[in-house]
Amino acid sequence: MPSDLPSRPPSRMSRAEFVERFGGVFEHSPWIAEAAFDAGLAGDADSAAGLHARLCRVFRAASPERQMEVVLAHPDLAGRLALAGGLTADSTSEQKSAGLDSCTPAELARFIALNDAYKARFGMPFIMAVKGSGRAEILAAFEKRLDNAPGVERQTALAQIERIARLRLEAMLG
């Protein structure tokens, strides 16, 4: 949480405070926090579970095109943007927790090849909530999911985005 923001519960924040604090929970998509705030926040929004439910309702109610914007906002795992240091702080921390910042040259080459194959097949980045997973587990999931039908994989990506948001909220709100 940025140090210049008050540490009050989400339901007692101003719109600007709320969007500043929670606008990045869904990667580069502050519109989700804006819409959740505009729908009204009750006391249940003060817990990670309650706020997650409210944010996910907005995300799931969005048009398929708007949902795809959120999908496309996600970086590749152990990809070129990570190598260049261009990830958000949350993405950097999440990828580091899975050891993606210390890939061997062979693992890195495999990640890049899988990222490219996945994008060619599905037109979007591979998304996985990697916290608690290791490189081998992530690579295995990558290879398995390449066999999914496009519709199945789109739904899997949306579910993984929601899981990432939940983990981020739990880290923020406990």
N, C-alpha and C positions, 0 to 999 in steps of 0.2 A: 504494500500500500504506500503511495507517495506520502512523504512525511508532512506535507503541507495540508493534508486533508484531515478533517476531524475524525476521531475514531468513534463515531456514533453508529447505531444500528442502521442498516439500509432503509428501513421504513421511516426513519427520521431524517434522512438526508434530503438536501435540495436536489433538484433534477441535475444540476451541473455537477454536484459532488458525486451523485450516484453514477452518472455516465463516466466521469473521470475515473472512478474506482473500478467499475464493472464493465466498462465499454470494451475492454480487450479480452474478456472471458471467452467470447467467440472471436476467433482470430480476425483482427482488422475489421470488425463488424459492430461498431458502437450503436447502430440502428436497433439492434436487438435489445440492448439495455434501455435505450430511449423509449421504445415501444412498451417494454415491461413497466417502466416507471410511469408512463402516460396512462397505462391501464389501471394504475393504482396499486399501492403496496400496503399490505396489512402486516401484522406482526409475524405471520408465518414466513414472510420474506426475509426475516432476520436470521434464519438458519440457512446453512448451505443447501439442505434438501429443499426447503421451501422456495428459496430464490432460484435454485436450479429448475424447479418445476415451472416457475413463472417464465424464466428465460426460454426454456425449451418449448413452452406453448407458443411463444412468439415465433421461434425458429420453425417449428412444425407447421404453423399457420401461414407461413410465407409462401409465395409462389415458388414453383420448382426453379425458376430462373434466379430468384433471390437466394434460395438455398444453395444453388450451384455457385453463386458469387462467394458464399462462405466457404464452400469446399475448395474453390480455386484460390482462396486467400491463404490456404495452408501451404507450408513449405515442404519440399521433399525431405525425407528422412536421410540424414547423412549425405545430403546433396550438395550441389555447387554453392547454393546460398549459405549453407552452414559453413562450408569451407572458407567462404569469403567473409564470414562474421556478420552476415546480414539478417540474422533471425531476430525475432522479438526476444525480450528477456525470458518470457515464459517458455517459448519454444527452445531456446538455448538450454535452459535449465532442464527441461523435460528430456531433450535428446542426450544431454550429458548424464542424466540419471540412468539412462539405459546403456551408457558406455559408447554412444555413437560418436563421441568426440575423440575416441581413441581406437578407431578401427585400424586394422592392419591394412597395408596396401591392397591385399587381395580382397578383404571384406569391403573396403571402400569401392573398389572396382565393381564388385558384385552389387552393392547398393545402387551405384550409378546405373548399371545395366538394368537392374530391376525397376528403378524409377523410370527409365526411358521406355522399357517394355510396357509398364503399367500405364503410363501416359498415352502411349500409342494405342493401347487396347481400349482404355476407358475415357480418355480425354480429360483426366483430372489427376491430381497427385494421390499417391497412396497415403491414406490417413489411418493411423493407429495410435491409440492412447498407450504410449510406450512406458510410462512410469511402472516400475516393477518388472519389466521385461528385460531380457538380455539380447545381445546382437543376434545370437543363433535363433532365438525364438522369433525375433522380428523378421529375420530373413526367411524362416520357415512359413510364417504367416503371409509374407509377401508372395512367395511361390505358390502357396495354396490358393490365395485369393485371386491370382491371375487366371485361374480356371473358372471363376464365378461368371455367371451371366451378368451383363451390364446393369440390369435393374436390381439384381441382388446386390451387386457391389455398390451401387449408389446408395441403397438403404443401409448397407454396412458402413459406408463412409459417414452418413448422417448420424448413425448410432455412435460411432467412434468420436465424432465431433462433440456429441452430447456428453460422452464419458470424459473427454478432455475437459470440457467446461465444468463438470462435476468435480473433478480432481482439483482444478484451479480454485473453485469456490471453497472447497474443503480446506485448501491451504490458506485462503484468505480469511475465512470465517471460523475455521476450526470444526 
